[in-house]
């Protein structure tokens, strides 16, 4: 069993209206000096599979990320079950 | 200037309906062996500030995370400007 950590982020050059909105909200609360805010998804889950990497990549490409506008990257951690 | 990477995740014990929904969607697409799916936010931005850590923590506590149900953690990377 492995713990999988996936980051899904917008591709370079894709506009991030959510990021812009959060930047404005921060400025409205007097937090200055913030720029290039990009907001993405972070997912953690455990996976039992004989082909972990292949399954994670297929899951990302088919469901967890939108391959047209998003990139994904993942890390795997062995889960030690007592 | 620093690059800030923030992870906002639901606190332990807080139900994650979005995570459950994604798990079900994965099963519907014949991806099995997935459990404990937790979905959070991942934010990247650059920050110019004389008190980076204090400002990032205040921004997280006041806007980027909901302290009642979410935890946050952050990493800082020095940005080398040529």
Backbone of each chain as nested JSON, in Angstrom:
{
  "chains": [
    {"id": "A", "residues": [
      {"number": 1, "name": "UNK", "atoms": {"N": [0.852, -1.198, 0.0], "CA": [0.0, 0.0, 0.0], "C": [0.883, 1.242, 0.0]}},
      {"number": 2, "name": "UNK", "atoms": {"N": [0.469, 2.229, -0.789], "CA": [1.244, 3.474, -0.845], "C": [0.344, 4.676, -0.59]}},
      {"number": 3, "name": "UNK", "atoms": {"N": [0.994, 5.718, -0.059], "CA": [0.287, 6.992, 0.066], "C": [0.688, 7.81, -1.158]}},
      {"number": 4, "name": "UNK", "atoms": {"N": [-0.321, 8.36, -1.842], "CA": [-0.063, 9.125, -3.063], "C": [-0.409, 10.589, -2.791]}},
      {"number": 5, "name": "UNK", "atoms": {"N": [0.508, 11.472, -3.192], "CA": [0.254, 12.909, -3.039], "C": [0.301, 13.533, -4.433]}},
      {"number": 6, "name": "UNK", "atoms": {"N": [-0.82, 14.106, -4.859], "CA": [-0.922, 14.649, -6.218], "C": [-1.12, 16.166, -6.168]}},
      {"number": 7, "name": "UNK", "atoms": {"N": [-0.34, 16.86, -6.99], "CA": [-0.545, 18.297, -7.174], "C": [-1.058, 18.511, -8.598]}},
      {"number": 8, "name": "UNK", "atoms": {"N": [-2.185, 19.218, -8.692], "CA": [-2.719, 19.571, -10.012], "C": [-2.681, 21.093, -10.125]}},
      {"number": 9, "name": "UNK", "atoms": {"N": [-1.968, 21.599, -11.113], "CA": [-1.828, 23.062, -11.254], "C": [-2.124, 23.483, -12.688]}},
      {"number": 10, "name": "UNK", "atoms": {"N": [-2.52, 24.722, -12.848], "CA": [-2.81, 25.219, -14.189], "C": [-1.511, 25.287, -14.993]}},
      {"number": 11, "name": "UNK", "atoms": {"N": [-1.606, 24.975, -16.28], "CA": [-0.422, 25.058, -17.14], "C": [0.046, 26.509, -17.233]}},
      {"number": 12, "name": "UNK", "atoms": {"N": [1.347, 26.665, -17.453], "CA": [1.934, 27.99, -17.694], "C": [1.119, 28.692, -18.795]}},
      {"number": 13, "name": "UNK", "atoms": {"N": [0.813, 29.967, -18.592], "CA": [0.127, 30.706, -19.666], "C": [-1.386, 30.63, -19.585]}},
      {"number": 14, "name": "UNK", "atoms": {"N": [-1.916, 29.7, -18.795], "CA": [-3.375, 29.633, -18.643], "C": [-3.771, 30.65, -17.575]}},
      {"number": 15, "name": "UNK", "atoms": {"N": [-4.729, 31.511, -17.891], "CA": [-5.173, 32.545, -16.944], "C": [-5.752, 31.9, -15.692]}},
      {"number": 16, "name": "UNK", "atoms": {"N": [-5.507, 32.542, -14.529], "CA": [-6.017, 31.974, -13.273], "C": [-6.901, 33.02, -12.582]}},
      {"number": 17, "name": "UNK", "atoms": {"N": [-8.175, 33.11, -12.995], "CA": [-9.061, 34.114, -12.404], "C": [-9.218, 33.952, -10.886]}},
      {"number": 18, "name": "UNK", "atoms": {"N": [-9.177, 32.686, -10.43], "CA": [-9.299, 32.448, -8.99], "C": [-8.088, 33.046, -8.261]}},
      {"number": 19, "name": "UNK", "atoms": {"N": [-6.936, 32.837, -8.84], "CA": [-5.72, 33.405, -8.251], "C": [-5.787, 34.918, -8.202]}},
      {"number": 20, "name": "UNK", "atoms": {"N": [-6.262, 35.514, -9.287], "CA": [-6.395, 36.986, -9.341], "C": [-7.373, 37.45, -8.251]}},
      {"number": 21, "name": "UNK", "atoms": {"N": [-8.468, 36.741, -8.105], "CA": [-9.483, 37.138, -7.112], "C": [-8.898, 37.091, -5.714]}},
      {"number": 22, "name": "UNK", "atoms": {"N": [-8.13, 36.035, -5.414], "CA": [-7.541, 35.918, -4.07], "C": [-6.513, 37.029, -3.864]}},
      {"number": 23, "name": "UNK", "atoms": {"N": [-5.749, 37.341, -4.907], "CA": [-4.778, 38.447, -4.791], "C": [-5.499, 39.73, -4.41]}},
      {"number": 24, "name": "UNK", "atoms": {"N": [-6.611, 40.003, -5.091], "CA": [-7.382, 41.241, -4.806], "C": [-7.925, 41.221, -3.38]}},
      {"number": 25, "name": "UNK", "atoms": {"N": [-8.406, 40.052, -2.958], "CA": [-8.962, 39.953, -1.601], "C": [-7.867, 40.219, -0.568]}},
      {"number": 26, "name": "UNK", "atoms": {"N": [-6.664, 39.71, -0.84], "CA": [-5.548, 39.948, 0.083], "C": [-5.217, 41.44, 0.136]}},
      {"number": 27, "name": "UNK", "atoms": {"N": [-5.201, 42.079, -1.026], "CA": [-4.912, 43.537, -1.043], "C": [-5.987, 44.283, -0.265]}},
      {"number": 28, "name": "UNK", "atoms": {"N": [-7.226, 43.873, -0.414], "CA": [-8.325, 44.543, 0.301], "C": [-8.153, 44.396, 1.813]}},
      {"number": 29, "name": "UNK", "atoms": {"N": [-7.44, 43.352, 2.223], "CA": [-7.194, 43.161, 3.669], "C": [-5.817, 43.712, 4.052]}},
      {"number": 30, "name": "UNK", "atoms": {"N": [-5.266, 44.581, 3.154], "CA": [-3.992, 45.248, 3.465], "C": [-2.775, 44.332, 3.456]}},
      {"number": 31, "name": "UNK", "atoms": {"N": [-2.873, 43.234, 2.708], "CA": [-1.681, 42.4, 2.517], "C": [-1.1, 42.764, 1.144]}},
      {"number": 32, "name": "UNK", "atoms": {"N": [0.041, 43.399, 1.151], "CA": [0.621, 43.872, -0.122], "C": [1.868, 43.054, -0.478]}},
      {"number": 33, "name": "UNK", "atoms": {"N": [2.333, 43.226, -1.706], "CA": [3.559, 42.538, -2.128], "C": [3.31, 41.147, -2.683]}},
      {"number": 34, "name": "UNK", "atoms": {"N": [2.009, 40.804, -2.85], "CA": [1.689, 39.459, -3.364], "C": [1.519, 39.55, -4.873]}},
      {"number": 35, "name": "UNK", "atoms": {"N": [2.148, 38.616, -5.616], "CA": [1.939, 38.591, -7.082], "C": [2.014, 37.151, -7.586]}},
      {"number": 36, "name": "UNK", "atoms": {"N": [1.563, 36.968, -8.82], "CA": [1.616, 35.661, -9.488], "C": [0.947, 34.557, -8.67]}},
      {"number": 37, "name": "UNK", "atoms": {"N": [-0.188, 34.854, -8.061], "CA": [-0.909, 33.845, -7.265], "C": [-1.525, 32.809, -8.221]}},
      {"number": 38, "name": "UNK", "atoms": {"N": [-1.146, 31.545, -8.016], "CA": [-1.701, 30.436, -8.815], "C": [-2.308, 29.423, -7.85]}},
      {"number": 39, "name": "UNK", "atoms": {"N": [-3.552, 29.054, -8.116], "CA": [-4.225, 28.151, -7.18], "C": [-4.486, 26.812, -7.863]}},
      {"number": 40, "name": "UNK", "atoms": {"N": [-4.141, 25.722, -7.151], "CA": [-4.36, 24.395, -7.724], "C": [-4.967, 23.464, -6.699]}},
      {"number": 41, "name": "UNK", "atoms": {"N": [-5.016, 22.179, -7.067], "CA": [-5.601, 21.175, -6.171], "C": [-4.479, 20.306, -5.613]}},
      {"number": 42, "name": "UNK", "atoms": {"N": [-4.715, 19.88, -4.36], "CA": [-3.759, 18.966, -3.708], "C": [-4.558, 17.774, -3.207]}},
      {"number": 43, "name": "UNK", "atoms": {"N": [-4.185, 16.571, -3.615], "CA": [-4.948, 15.378, -3.22], "C": [-4.02, 14.362, -2.581]}},
      {"number": 44, "name": "UNK", "atoms": {"N": [-4.526, 13.769, -1.508], "CA": [-3.798, 12.683, -0.841], "C": [-4.726, 11.479, -0.776]}},
      {"number": 45, "name": "UNK", "atoms": {"N": [-4.195, 10.314, -1.035], "CA": [-5.011, 9.099, -0.879], "C": [-4.09, 7.89, -0.756]}},
      {"number": 46, "name": "UNK", "atoms": {"N": [-4.661, 6.79, -0.282], "CA": [-3.873, 5.561, -0.243], "C": [-4.317, 4.7, -1.419]}},
      {"number": 47, "name": "UNK", "atoms": {"N": [-3.382, 3.917, -1.925], "CA": [-3.657, 3.111, -3.123], "C": [-3.043, 1.732, -2.98]}},
      {"number": 48, "name": "UNK", "atoms": {"N": [-3.895, 0.724, -3.186], "CA": [-3.408, -0.659, -3.262], "C": [-3.496, -1.061, -4.714]}},
      {"number": 49, "name": "UNK", "atoms": {"N": [-2.35, -1.278, -5.317], "CA": [-2.349, -1.639, -6.739], "C": [-1.029, -2.325, -7.063]}},
      {"number": 50, "name": "UNK", "atoms": {"N": [-1.094, -3.239, -8.045], "CA": [0.145, -3.908, -8.455], "C": [0.942, -3.0, -9.407]}},
      {"number": 51, "name": "UNK", "atoms": {"N": [0.239, -2.012, -9.994], "CA": [0.955, -1.099, -10.925], "C": [0.661, 0.334, -10.519]}},
      {"number": 52, "name": "UNK", "atoms": {"N": [1.238, 0.742, -9.406], "CA": [0.891, 2.034, -8.796], "C": [1.112, 3.196, -9.764]}},
      {"number": 53, "name": "UNK", "atoms": {"N": [2.305, 3.308, -10.316], "CA": [2.618, 4.484, -11.146], "C": [1.665, 4.569, -12.34]}},
      {"number": 54, "name": "UNK", "atoms": {"N": [1.479, 3.433, -13.001], "CA": [0.618, 3.436, -14.192], "C": [-0.806, 3.852, -13.793]}},
      {"number": 55, "name": "UNK", "atoms": {"N": [-1.287, 3.295, -12.654], "CA": [-2.66, 3.605, -12.242], "C": [-2.793, 5.077, -11.87]}},
      {"number": 56, "name": "UNK", "atoms": {"N": [-1.805, 5.598, -11.125], "CA": [-1.879, 7.014, -10.721], "C": [-1.911, 7.912, -11.967]}},
      {"number": 57, "name": "UNK", "atoms": {"N": [-1.062, 7.599, -12.932], "CA": [-1.013, 8.441, -14.144], "C": [-2.318, 8.365, -14.926]}},
      {"number": 58, "name": "UNK", "atoms": {"N": [-2.882, 7.17, -15.005], "CA": [-4.163, 7.03, -15.714], "C": [-5.272, 7.783, -14.972]}},
      {"number": 59, "name": "UNK", "atoms": {"N": [-5.275, 7.694, -13.642], "CA": [-6.288, 8.397, -12.842], "C": [-6.145, 9.907, -13.038]}},
      {"number": 60, "name": "UNK", "atoms": {"N": [-4.918, 10.39, -13.067], "CA": [-4.698, 11.827, -13.263], "C": [-5.178, 12.235, -14.651]}},
      {"number": 61, "name": "UNK", "atoms": {"N": [-4.791, 11.463, -15.642], "CA": [-5.119, 11.859, -17.015], "C": [-6.603, 11.715, -17.333]}},
      {"number": 62, "name": "UNK", "atoms": {"N": [-7.277, 10.785, -16.645], "CA": [-8.688, 10.577, -16.964], "C": [-9.66, 11.324, -16.059]}},
      {"number": 63, "name": "UNK", "atoms": {"N": [-9.195, 11.667, -14.831], "CA": [-10.186, 12.251, -13.912], "C": [-9.643, 13.389, -13.037]}},
      {"number": 64, "name": "UNK", "atoms": {"N": [-8.478, 13.164, -12.43], "CA": [-8.029, 14.112, -11.402], "C": [-7.532, 15.433, -12.003]}},
      {"number": 65, "name": "UNK", "atoms": {"N": [-7.058, 15.391, -13.23], "CA": [-6.576, 16.637, -13.852], "C": [-7.206, 16.792, -15.236]}},
      {"number": 66, "name": "UNK", "atoms": {"N": [-7.33, 18.026, -15.677], "CA": [-7.819, 18.295, -17.029], "C": [-6.587, 18.506, -17.918]}},
      {"number": 67, "name": "UNK", "atoms": {"N": [-6.247, 17.502, -18.731], "CA": [-4.974, 17.566, -19.476], "C": [-4.88, 18.755, -20.438]}},
      {"number": 68, "name": "UNK", "atoms": {"N": [-6.025, 19.376, -20.751], "CA": [-5.982, 20.513, -21.688], "C": [-5.37, 21.73, -20.996]}},
      {"number": 69, "name": "UNK", "atoms": {"N": [-5.734, 21.98, -19.756], "CA": [-5.283, 23.205, -19.09], "C": [-4.477, 22.968, -17.818]}},
      {"number": 70, "name": "UNK", "atoms": {"N": [-4.368, 21.708, -17.401], "CA": [-3.681, 21.457, -16.131], "C": [-2.494, 20.511, -16.289]}},
      {"number": 71, "name": "UNK", "atoms": {"N": [-1.501, 20.703, -15.439], "CA": [-0.386, 19.768, -15.284], "C": [-0.605, 19.026, -13.962]}},
      {"number": 72, "name": "UNK", "atoms": {"N": [-0.003, 17.851, -13.845], "CA": [-0.045, 17.151, -12.55], "C": [1.337, 16.596, -12.23]}},
      {"number": 73, "name": "UNK", "atoms": {"N": [1.587, 16.467, -10.956], "CA": [2.796, 15.754, -10.514], "C": [2.414, 14.989, -9.255]}},
      {"number": 74, "name": "UNK", "atoms": {"N": [3.15, 13.892, -8.977], "CA": [2.752, 13.099, -7.805], "C": [3.982, 12.557, -7.093]}},
      {"number": 75, "name": "UNK", "atoms": {"N": [3.798, 12.27, -5.821], "CA": [4.841, 11.633, -5.017], "C": [4.233, 10.39, -4.37]}},
      {"number": 76, "name": "UNK", "atoms": {"N": [5.053, 9.364, -4.188], "CA": [4.585, 8.113, -3.582], "C": [5.336, 7.874, -2.281]}},
      {"number": 77, "name": "UNK", "atoms": {"N": [4.619, 7.424, -1.257], "CA": [5.24, 7.092, 0.029], "C": [4.766, 5.696, 0.436]}},
      {"number": 78, "name": "UNK", "atoms": {"N": [5.706, 4.832, 0.699], "CA": [5.342, 3.485, 1.158], "C": [4.62, 3.597, 2.498]}},
      {"number": 79, "name": "UNK", "atoms": {"N": [3.497, 2.904, 2.648], "CA": [2.78, 2.92, 3.933], "C": [3.138, 1.627, 4.664]}},
      {"number": 80, "name": "UNK", "atoms": {"N": [3.729, 1.796, 5.85], "CA": [4.139, 0.622, 6.639], "C": [2.949, 0.195, 7.491]}},
      {"number": 81, "name": "UNK", "atoms": {"N": [2.369, -0.986, 7.176], "CA": [1.228, -1.454, 7.972], "C": [1.756, -2.455, 8.996]}},
      {"number": 82, "name": "UNK", "atoms": {"N": [1.392, -2.229, 10.249], "CA": [1.927, -3.102, 11.324], "C": [1.186, -4.425, 11.329]}}
    ]},
    {"id": "B", "residues": [
      {"number": 1, "name": "UNK", "atoms": {"N": [12.73, 38.892, -2.587], "CA": [11.467, 38.283, -3.025], "C": [11.519, 36.769, -2.794]}},
      {"number": 2, "name": "UNK", "atoms": {"N": [10.398, 36.213, -2.364], "CA": [10.346, 34.759, -2.134], "C": [9.152, 34.148, -2.854]}},
      {"number": 3, "name": "UNK", "atoms": {"N": [9.33, 32.891, -3.222], "CA": [8.198, 32.111, -3.747], "C": [7.631, 31.352, -2.563]}},
      {"number": 4, "name": "UNK", "atoms": {"N": [6.307, 31.466, -2.408], "CA": [5.643, 30.814, -1.277], "C": [4.754, 29.699, -1.826]}},
      {"number": 5, "name": "UNK", "atoms": {"N": [4.853, 28.527, -1.211], "CA": [3.993, 27.393, -1.595], "C": [3.175, 27.002, -0.379]}},
      {"number": 6, "name": "UNK", "atoms": {"N": [1.851, 27.119, -0.503], "CA": [0.964, 26.861, 0.638], "C": [0.08, 25.651, 0.347]}},
      {"number": 7, "name": "UNK", "atoms": {"N": [-0.002, 24.751, 1.328], "CA": [-0.952, 23.638, 1.261], "C": [-2.017, 23.872, 2.324]}},
      {"number": 8, "name": "UNK", "atoms": {"N": [-3.276, 23.838, 1.879], "CA": [-4.388, 23.947, 2.835], "C": [-5.159, 22.64, 2.775]}},
      {"number": 9, "name": "UNK", "atoms": {"N": [-5.263, 21.941, 3.895], "CA": [-5.933, 20.639, 3.909], "C": [-6.944, 20.599, 5.054]}},
      {"number": 10, "name": "UNK", "atoms": {"N": [-7.925, 19.731, 4.911], "CA": [-8.932, 19.599, 5.963], "C": [-8.296, 18.984, 7.211]}},
      {"number": 11, "name": "UNK", "atoms": {"N": [-8.709, 19.442, 8.376], "CA": [-8.191, 18.877, 9.631], "C": [-8.584, 17.406, 9.725]}},
      {"number": 12, "name": "UNK", "atoms": {"N": [-7.752, 16.65, 10.432], "CA": [-8.048, 15.245, 10.748], "C": [-9.462, 15.189, 11.324]}},
      {"number": 13, "name": "UNK", "atoms": {"N": [-10.26, 14.205, 10.913], "CA": [-11.592, 14.031, 11.514], "C": [-12.682, 14.846, 10.839]}},
      {"number": 14, "name": "UNK", "atoms": {"N": [-12.311, 15.816, 10.024], "CA": [-13.339, 16.59, 9.302], "C": [-13.722, 15.791, 8.05]}},
      {"number": 15, "name": "UNK", "atoms": {"N": [-15.022, 15.569, 7.876], "CA": [-15.497, 14.797, 6.719], "C": [-15.136, 15.496, 5.408]}},
      {"number": 16, "name": "UNK", "atoms": {"N": [-14.8, 14.704, 4.38], "CA": [-14.405, 15.287, 3.091], "C": [-15.332, 14.754, 1.989]}},
      {"number": 17, "name": "UNK", "atoms": {"N": [-16.513, 15.354, 1.843], "CA": [-17.465, 14.864, 0.836], "C": [-16.898, 14.915, -0.582]}},
      {"number": 18, "name": "UNK", "atoms": {"N": [-16.063, 15.934, -0.841], "CA": [-15.457, 16.039, -2.177], "C": [-14.534, 14.839, -2.416]}},
      {"number": 19, "name": "UNK", "atoms": {"N": [-13.775, 14.51, -1.405], "CA": [-12.882, 13.352, -1.513], "C": [-13.665, 12.073, -1.761]}},
      {"number": 20, "name": "UNK", "atoms": {"N": [-14.763, 11.918, -1.035], "CA": [-15.615, 10.721, -1.205], "C": [-16.17, 10.681, -2.645]}},
      {"number": 21, "name": "UNK", "atoms": {"N": [-16.596, 11.831, -3.136], "CA": [-17.181, 11.887, -4.488], "C": [-16.142, 11.485, -5.534]}},
      {"number": 22, "name": "UNK", "atoms": {"N": [-14.927, 11.949, -5.362], "CA": [-13.867, 11.618, -6.338], "C": [-13.554, 10.121, -6.256]}},
      {"number": 23, "name": "UNK", "atoms": {"N": [-13.522, 9.595, -5.033], "CA": [-13.295, 8.143, -4.871], "C": [-14.338, 7.364, -5.653]}},
      {"number": 24, "name": "UNK", "atoms": {"N": [-15.592, 7.774, -5.508], "CA": [-16.688, 7.056, -6.207], "C": [-16.532, 7.189, -7.724]}},
      {"number": 25, "name": "UNK", "atoms": {"N": [-16.151, 8.375, -8.166], "CA": [-15.984, 8.599, -9.604], "C": [-14.852, 7.716, -10.14]}},
      {"number": 26, "name": "UNK", "atoms": {"N": [-13.798, 7.556, -9.358], "CA": [-12.679, 6.696, -9.776], "C": [-13.144, 5.243, -9.863]}},
      {"number": 27, "name": "UNK", "atoms": {"N": [-13.918, 4.811, -8.871], "CA": [-14.423, 3.434, -8.908], "C": [-15.313, 3.222, -10.138]}},
      {"number": 28, "name": "UNK", "atoms": {"N": [-16.122, 4.232, -10.443], "CA": [-17.015, 4.129, -11.604], "C": [-16.215, 3.999, -12.897]}},
      {"number": 29, "name": "UNK", "atoms": {"N": [-14.985, 4.488, -12.877], "CA": [-14.12, 4.361, -14.065], "C": [-13.176, 3.164, -13.941]}},
      {"number": 30, "name": "UNK", "atoms": {"N": [-13.54, 2.25, -12.995], "CA": [-12.782, 1.008, -12.835], "C": [-11.386, 1.175, -12.243]}},
      {"number": 31, "name": "UNK", "atoms": {"N": [-11.202, 2.243, -11.497], "CA": [-9.954, 2.388, -10.738], "C": [-10.244, 1.939, -9.305]}},
      {"number": 32, "name": "UNK", "atoms": {"N": [-9.682, 0.819, -8.911], "CA": [-9.974, 0.27, -7.579], "C": [-8.75, 0.393, -6.67]}},
      {"number": 33, "name": "UNK", "atoms": {"N": [-8.964, 0.15, -5.377], "CA": [-7.846, 0.189, -4.422], "C": [-7.574, 1.574, -3.865]}},
      {"number": 34, "name": "UNK", "atoms": {"N": [-8.456, 2.525, -4.198], "CA": [-8.243, 3.906, -3.709], "C": [-9.021, 4.079, -2.408]}},
      {"number": 35, "name": "UNK", "atoms": {"N": [-8.371, 4.664, -1.383], "CA": [-9.103, 4.939, -0.127], "C": [-8.518, 6.197, 0.522]}},
      {"number": 36, "name": "UNK", "atoms": {"N": [-9.279, 6.716, 1.49], "CA": [-8.85, 7.888, 2.272], "C": [-8.491, 9.078, 1.389]}},
      {"number": 37, "name": "UNK", "atoms": {"N": [-9.281, 9.313, 0.347], "CA": [-9.011, 10.458, -0.551], "C": [-9.342, 11.756, 0.183]}},
      {"number": 38, "name": "UNK", "atoms": {"N": [-8.321, 12.625, 0.296], "CA": [-8.533, 13.952, 0.921], "C": [-8.118, 15.019, -0.09]}},
      {"number": 39, "name": "UNK", "atoms": {"N": [-8.977, 15.991, -0.298], "CA": [-8.671, 17.001, -1.315], "C": [-8.488, 18.362, -0.654]}},
      {"number": 40, "name": "UNK", "atoms": {"N": [-7.402, 19.031, -1.032], "CA": [-7.139, 20.347, -0.451], "C": [-6.739, 21.338, -1.523]}},
      {"number": 41, "name": "UNK", "atoms": {"N": [-6.279, 22.505, -1.069], "CA": [-5.874, 23.569, -1.994], "C": [-4.353, 23.697, -1.976]}},
      {"number": 42, "name": "UNK", "atoms": {"N": [-3.82, 24.051, -3.15], "CA": [-2.37, 24.284, -3.244], "C": [-2.186, 25.644, -3.899]}},
      {"number": 43, "name": "UNK", "atoms": {"N": [-1.476, 26.541, -3.246], "CA": [-1.304, 27.896, -3.777], "C": [0.166, 28.248, -3.879]}},
      {"number": 44, "name": "UNK", "atoms": {"N": [0.503, 28.88, -4.983], "CA": [1.875, 29.378, -5.177], "C": [1.782, 30.867, -5.473]}},
      {"number": 45, "name": "UNK", "atoms": {"N": [2.682, 31.632, -4.893], "CA": [2.709, 33.07, -5.217], "C": [4.072, 33.637, -4.834]}},
      {"number": 46, "name": "UNK", "atoms": {"N": [4.375, 34.797, -5.38], "CA": [5.612, 35.471, -4.97], "C": [5.23, 36.571, -3.98]}},
      {"number": 47, "name": "UNK", "atoms": {"N": [6.143, 36.825, -3.046], "CA": [5.851, 37.791, -1.983], "C": [7.067, 38.671, -1.722]}},
      {"number": 48, "name": "UNK", "atoms": {"N": [6.828, 39.97, -1.746], "CA": [7.869, 40.926, -1.332], "C": [7.423, 41.488, -0.003]}},
      {"number": 49, "name": "UNK", "atoms": {"N": [8.173, 41.168, 1.039], "CA": [7.779, 41.643, 2.368], "C": [9.007, 41.605, 3.264]}},
      {"number": 50, "name": "UNK", "atoms": {"N": [9.011, 42.533, 4.23], "CA": [10.136, 42.539, 5.181], "C": [9.934, 41.47, 6.261]}},
      {"number": 51, "name": "UNK", "atoms": {"N": [8.67, 41.029, 6.408], "CA": [8.401, 39.993, 7.44], "C": [7.617, 38.857, 6.792]}},
      {"number": 52, "name": "UNK", "atoms": {"N": [8.296, 38.103, 5.959], "CA": [7.623, 37.103, 5.112], "C": [6.829, 36.097, 5.957]}},
      {"number": 53, "name": "UNK", "atoms": {"N": [7.484, 35.468, 6.921], "CA": [6.804, 34.399, 7.67], "C": [5.55, 34.925, 8.367]}},
      {"number": 54, "name": "UNK", "atoms": {"N": [5.71, 36.077, 9.013], "CA": [4.558, 36.627, 9.746], "C": [3.425, 36.937, 8.776]}},
      {"number": 55, "name": "UNK", "atoms": {"N": [3.787, 37.522, 7.617], "CA": [2.738, 37.89, 6.677], "C": [2.048, 36.658, 6.109]}},
      {"number": 56, "name": "UNK", "atoms": {"N": [2.843, 35.627, 5.778], "CA": [2.233, 34.409, 5.208], "C": [1.272, 33.785, 6.224]}},
      {"number": 57, "name": "UNK", "atoms": {"N": [1.697, 33.738, 7.488], "CA": [0.831, 33.13, 8.507], "C": [-0.451, 33.936, 8.7]}},
      {"number": 58, "name": "UNK", "atoms": {"N": [-0.324, 35.254, 8.686], "CA": [-1.532, 36.088, 8.83], "C": [-2.457, 35.916, 7.627]}},
      {"number": 59, "name": "UNK", "atoms": {"N": [-1.878, 35.852, 6.446], "CA": [-2.682, 35.656, 5.234], "C": [-3.408, 34.311, 5.299]}},
      {"number": 60, "name": "UNK", "atoms": {"N": [-2.719, 33.286, 5.747], "CA": [-3.35, 31.959, 5.866], "C": [-4.476, 32.005, 6.893]}},
      {"number": 61, "name": "UNK", "atoms": {"N": [-4.189, 32.591, 8.033], "CA": [-5.187, 32.577, 9.11], "C": [-6.385, 33.481, 8.809]}},
      {"number": 62, "name": "UNK", "atoms": {"N": [-6.16, 34.533, 8.033], "CA": [-7.272, 35.457, 7.79], "C": [-8.033, 35.183, 6.501]}},
      {"number": 63, "name": "UNK", "atoms": {"N": [-7.362, 34.513, 5.524], "CA": [-8.037, 34.407, 4.222], "C": [-7.833, 33.066, 3.51]}},
      {"number": 64, "name": "UNK", "atoms": {"N": [-6.602, 32.596, 3.459], "CA": [-6.317, 31.441, 2.588], "C": [-6.834, 30.132, 3.187]}},
      {"number": 65, "name": "UNK", "atoms": {"N": [-6.929, 30.067, 4.507], "CA": [-7.422, 28.832, 5.133], "C": [-8.532, 29.174, 6.12]}},
      {"number": 66, "name": "UNK", "atoms": {"N": [-9.419, 28.21, 6.33], "CA": [-10.473, 28.387, 7.335], "C": [-9.988, 27.682, 8.598]}},
      {"number": 67, "name": "UNK", "atoms": {"N": [-9.529, 28.476, 9.599], "CA": [-8.887, 27.852, 10.771], "C": [-9.789, 26.89, 11.543]}},
      {"number": 68, "name": "UNK", "atoms": {"N": [-11.108, 26.96, 11.31], "CA": [-12.007, 26.065, 12.063], "C": [-11.878, 24.633, 11.537]}},
      {"number": 69, "name": "UNK", "atoms": {"N": [-11.783, 24.48, 10.223], "CA": [-11.779, 23.117, 9.659], "C": [-10.54, 22.78, 8.845]}},
      {"number": 70, "name": "UNK", "atoms": {"N": [-9.657, 23.758, 8.663], "CA": [-8.494, 23.503, 7.803], "C": [-7.178, 23.756, 8.523]}},
      {"number": 71, "name": "UNK", "atoms": {"N": [-6.168, 22.987, 8.12], "CA": [-4.788, 23.223, 8.535], "C": [-4.056, 23.815, 7.331]}},
      {"number": 72, "name": "UNK", "atoms": {"N": [-2.963, 24.512, 7.605], "CA": [-2.128, 24.976, 6.486], "C": [-0.654, 24.735, 6.8]}},
      {"number": 73, "name": "UNK", "atoms": {"N": [0.103, 24.567, 5.743], "CA": [1.56, 24.541, 5.907], "C": [2.158, 25.258, 4.698]}},
      {"number": 74, "name": "UNK", "atoms": {"N": [3.368, 25.791, 4.847], "CA": [3.939, 26.535, 3.72], "C": [5.442, 26.308, 3.619]}},
      {"number": 75, "name": "UNK", "atoms": {"N": [5.944, 26.51, 2.42], "CA": [7.385, 26.442, 2.178], "C": [7.802, 27.738, 1.481]}},
      {"number": 76, "name": "UNK", "atoms": {"N": [9.008, 28.184, 1.765], "CA": [9.516, 29.424, 1.16], "C": [10.735, 29.11, 0.31]}},
      {"number": 77, "name": "UNK", "atoms": {"N": [10.802, 29.734, -0.858], "CA": [11.965, 29.568, -1.737], "C": [12.454, 30.958, -2.147]}},
      {"number": 78, "name": "UNK", "atoms": {"N": [13.734, 31.202, -1.917], "CA": [14.286, 32.5, -2.323], "C": [14.207, 32.601, -3.852]}},
      {"number": 79, "name": "UNK", "atoms": {"N": [13.75, 33.742, -4.353], "CA": [13.7, 33.934, -5.81], "C": [14.912, 34.766, -6.2]}},
      {"number": 80, "name": "UNK", "atoms": {"N": [15.76, 34.187, -7.087], "CA": [16.967, 34.913, -7.499], "C": [16.605, 35.782, -8.701]}},
      {"number": 81, "name": "UNK", "atoms": {"N": [16.635, 37.11, -8.521], "CA": [16.314, 38.012, -9.639], "C": [17.632, 38.474, -10.265]}},
      {"number": 82, "name": "UNK", "atoms": {"N": [17.708, 38.306, -11.604], "CA": [19.005, 38.673, -12.246], "C": [19.112, 40.189, -12.372]}}
    ]}
  ]
}
